[in-house]
Amino acid sequence: MAIDLRRFFEATDPSKTLVVNQPEDRKYYIDFSSVRGGDVITKLKQKITYFKPNDPTCQLFTGHIGCGKSTELLRLLVELEKDGFHVIYFESSEDLEMTDVDIGDVLLAIARRVSQSLEKINIAEPRKLKELLQGAWNVLNSEVTGVKLKVPHVGDVGFSAEKEKYSLSLGIGEITSKAKSDSTLRERLNQYLAPQKVKLLAAINQELLEPAIIQLKQQGKKGLVVIVDNLDRIDNRVKPWGRTQQEYLFVDQAESLNKLSCHVVYTMPLSLKFSNDYGMLTQRFDDPKVLPMVPVKLPDGSIHEQGMALMRDMVMARAFPDLNSVDRLSKISEIFDNEMTLDRLCIASGGHVRDLLKLLNTCIQEEMTLPLTRGTLETVIVGRRNEMVLPISDEEWELLHRVKEKKKVSDDMGYQKLIRSRFVFEYRDNGEFWFDVNPILAEARELQ
């Protein structure tokens, strides 16, 4: 049967996250844990289900953007639900303005998602939370005239048009959506919430999370887990007082992130691992669990056979999701002009799942027919390299030279940018870990 090119194109969409509990997506899923230094999702799960099922836990999960964290977290959701937990997963980028995030924003986003998920549970009206939200609503709707603060009649936040029942999720949603789109309103909201942080946290715990867990356990559930994805994408701009946003949130505000009365998993920016404050971060949290790249080469430059085999299988699964691994490999000639083109694709990706899909997806658009040719792939790779080299400074080229030679990075701020920009990848396998330059960039003239 001929391959449906449009379906193959859609299956390689790099922006699509696999939802492993959906049968169609499950066919595309490849388990890379054997070459990623172990199954980090199982470790996250065991902390919740085995070691501390009845006590709140707070864990950090990190890795390069696009390496597959969201797919793995959705797998964690499925496994925790099978074990009897009520799990709330959400992408924080839908609730937060990622260039300007404060701790109050994160707490409100969690409260909104929890209350939204548990609206059918009969929890007493949260009086303290309601008061805090009404205060925030009044502040957002106030007008500053001269030195006086004028608060017009703005109505009650969180009530439906019929005024019959108060909805916490509606109230928070009204506030966060208003603030997300306006930097001035965000500043007002944060100025109001900052001194109220302790009260806000206590209200969320006492009026929402703790009563919800009691009700869930009465229904036979083992507890409540909140998975906050995409928090690793917050911008690293400097706050007005000189602190970077990432360090402010995960180091300075660690106590607040840690104090929620339920199990929480946050995604954390990988570049924080190379911050001077990383030691302080690990004093406030357990060591973050890292999802590294899939190794396609060993530190000495030789091929990592197992990693390459899994990457080939991932590519072929997008074309032949209903076949097993062995049968897929027998059909390489239907997708590529030869096996070396497939291997070149896998090596050029550096084991970065989304980068591989982006290269493959672009090749399909350029070629518009199968099999895909080596010439088209090389053109796509050169185009990608030309984009990557544009913003790199002379100092950064020097740092990249060092990474290429030594396979190491330090806690230098320059390395943080290289990690954040995906110019340098981290690998782990068989107890070893190393770093290397993104293979597409490694072929640049400046690194020869």
Secondary structure, 3 states (H helix, E strand, C coil): CCCCHHHHHHHCCCCCCCCCCCHHHHCCCCCCHHHCCCCHHHHHHHHHHHHCCCCCCEEEEEECCCCCHHHHHHHHHHHHHHCCEEEEEEEHHHCCCCCCCCHHHHHHHHHHHHHHHCCCCCCCCCHHHHHHHHHHHHHHCCEEECCEEECCCCCCCCECCCCCCECHHHHHHHHHHHHHCCHHHHHHHHHHHHHHHHHHHHHHHHHHHHHHHHHHHHCCCCEEEEEEECHHHCCCCECCCCCEHHHHHHHHCHHHHHCCCCEEEEEECHHHHHCCCHHHHHHHCCCCEEECECCCECCCCCECHHHHHHHHHHHHHHHCCCCCHHHHHCCHHHHECCHHHHHHHHHHHCCCHHHHHHHHHHHHHHHCCCCECHHHHHHHHHHHHHHHHCCCCHHHHHHHHHHHHHCCCCCCHHHHHHHHCCCEEEEEECCEEEEEECHHHHCCHHHC
